[in-house]
Amino acid sequence: MSDPVSQSVSEATLLTVGMSSANAAANLINTANTALCLSLMNAVANQQAGNMTRQTSAIQANTGIMSTGSAVQSAVVEKIL
């Protein structure tokens, strides 16, 4: 019969060595998941920034059309149509 301390050490070593590949795979999956989430967050942020730019442009165009006189408006509408 072996010494209980050496038996415990050998079991802990075997467990550590046996789980190292699983831990490495889990760390890789977590890293890939974090990278994917960050890229999705960046895509959403860029989409929101683009939406704000488009809304601002539309408001500025609307303000420009509304602030001009009716003679200019009719000339602009004739060119558009």
Sequence and secondary structure as in RCSB ss.txt:
>XXXX:A:sequence
MSDPVSQSVSEATLLTVGMSSANAAANLINTANTALCLSLMNAVANQQAGNMTRQTSAIQANTGIMSTGSAVQSA
VVEKIL
>XXXX:A:secstr
   HHHHHHHHHHHHHHHHHHHHHHHHHHHHHHHHHHHHHHHHHHHHHHHHHHHHHHHHHHHHHHHHS HHHHHH
HHHHH 
